[in-house]
Amino acid sequence: MRLRFLTAAIVLVTACSGEAPTAKQDHNPPSESQQDATTAAYKVIFGGTDVGSLTVTNNGTVISLDYGFSNNGRGASSQETLLLSEAGLPINWTITGNTTFGNQVDERFEIADGKATWRSAAGKGADNAVDAPLYIAQNPSPYAYYVYAKTVLDAGGEPYPALPSGQVTVTPLRELTLTGKEGSVGATLYAVGGIDLNPTYILLDTDERFIGVVSPRFAILPDNLSGEDARLRELAATLNSERYENIAANVTHQYNHPVRINNVRIFDPHTLALTEPRSVVVTGKTIAAIEPRQDGPGTNEVFIEGNGGTLVAGLYDMHGHMGDNQALLNVMAGVTGVRDMGNEDAVLSALIDKIERGILIGPTITKSGFIEGVSDFSAATGELAPSKDDALALVRDYADKGYWQIKIYNSMNGDWIADIVEEAHRLGLRVAGHVPAFYRADQMIEAGYDELTHINQIMLGWVLEADEDTRTLFRITGMKRFVDLDLSGAKAQRTLDLMVKNNIAHDPTAVIHEYAMTGRNGITNNAVLDYIDHMPVSVQRQAKSAMLNVADDAEDAAYRAAYDKILATLSLMHQRGILLVPGTDMGGAFYLHRELELFTQIGMTAAEALKRGSYDMARYLGHSTRGAVKAGNDADFFLIPGDPTKDLKAIKTISMVATQGKFYFPTEVYPEFGIQPFTDVPKVTEPAR
């Protein structure tokens, strides 16, 4: 199960003011007769693959939109009607359809009699509309970004007030000439900001008409210009990198003197307790010494006051899919190691190179080579293997490129797995992954898997019929059947016995199951409760939206009971000594914190969960000089004010992170994303020059 929202969370950040648009320009000016509608069609392209479409029917002040895509066995769709004012401002907006994981969309916005009202999955709202604010829809098609951008540009380009709150910004970044089947088109690429944690890139022609939306992974383009997909996605990746390179240049602290972090307790993974107050000395990338607490700075050293806080070795997210933004935000959350579980090799290799050269901020990344079979449900990420020989060739290619393991996905032919595993093991690679459709976890264990990914992938084998297809959304909705599952029954016990016998590790991604199965519209999801008030309004709003469609009270109860059965299964696994590795499949960072908290619900103490997320995972990945704060190890740790052995939630309030010879203070970084910091920056005293 992998979160890939092509529609993104389209919501807001902070509050400001701006002018209402003038009537000098309309959106996509209509033909001579206002009654003559124009229709334009666009392709939705993901990873170079055509996965859907967007159709825009424009009748001057009325725009109808039909949007949909299908990728990796699931997809979103929506139908929208937009009524625009004479000045081009949305005054009535209806959106119906479903999100990527099936939650129904029924969104309404209206301005009438000077008042704006709206209703979405996150709830209802109303506000004064005298200043002509711009409504930011929660679940529209990506065409909405054009509506936002055109409104701002028509008003003169200054930040524009928005609802439910905040402001929208539009910044021109590149002038382009696009070459299509019908000739060349002049275009400008704009960044639309103030809506989410990161900007969205849209393309307008010289008359400010919509061309498309682009990102490093997907694009929406007219068929005429679909040949520009790769170039535009590469440009979007470059723009992302430039943004994150600028942030890195401004917030990275690399000192030419030894660094002393004074008056800190250290989490010891061997005793599962905190030490007495100490002073930790770092030289370059290494912990040089751990000494008694000092009264003040020594000569020729950087002195960081720890104020009696706690140092914890860097955490690992064992199920990530890394990009520039996730790389940075993981480090700020103390997640300094990530196992990437599937990515485009060129994208991942470039990211790792920039992190290692200090151009970008990011964790130490362990690479998994993604191999998928060919079907109508194939994932667009990674590499496809039409035959067993192709799969074996991909294993060899990943080994040559220095990958740590192979990851198998749902459309793979399960009959090939034994040979794939044999080749991978011959080359020193481990094998992990999903259970291919129409097969069971037991068969993958017997074929030689080293690790199984996602708890639902195991448990579905205990409740599904042989012909039921887990390449579709059914691998999520089918979990409702866990309600009646007997964990003492033969099927469950046989799988657990095989896992113990064959020393099979498991990456349950419990947090994504919690988010999906217990999330309900209008209620902030449990997975984010402890920090959501610090997030931009956009993120807060999305946290009140269900991932799945829940039809009625009976289905609500079934999903909740099924989630409880998942926790019970993981508890059994833990009791039997099966190694559970903490991963999120949700981007890591604060979600990794929640994953560790869920480990405390299946039988671990807070200290044991903290050890599992740091020391145990360092050992699992072969990182012998990470995972513990001790002399001779890498300086890879974070500073928090509280005691995480008593309350694991303390790891959310991080004031400093050290990794790869660099120091970061999250409070200096979070404002770049509209996030309210959690702590003050520690006092830092540098030697006199």
Beta strands, then each sheet from edge to edge (+ up, - down):
strand 1: 38-46
strand 2: 49-58
strand 3: 62-69
strand 4: 77-84
strand 5: 90-98
strand 6: 104-112
strand 7: 115-120
strand 8: 123-128
strand 9: 134-135
strand 10: 160-163
strand 11: 167-180
strand 12: 183-193
strand 13: 200-205
strand 14: 210-214
strand 15: 218-222
strand 16: 259-268
strand 17: 273-274
strand 18: 278-283
strand 19: 286-292
strand 20: 302-305
strand 21: 310-313
strand 22: 315-320
strand 23: 335-340
strand 24: 364-372
strand 25: 383-384
strand 26: 405-408
strand 27: 430-433
strand 28: 451-453
strand 29: 505-507
strand 30: 637-640
strand 31: 656-659
strand 32: 662-664
strand 33: 684-685
sheet 1: 8+ 7- 6+ 5- 4+ 3- 2+ 1- 15+ 14- 13+ 12- 11+ 10- 9-
sheet 2: 17+ 16- 18+ 19-
sheet 3: 17+ 16- 20- 33+
sheet 4: 17+ 16- 21- 30+ 31- 32+
sheet 5: 22+ 23+ 24+ 25+
sheet 6: 22+ 23+ 24+ 26+ 27+ 28+ 29+
end
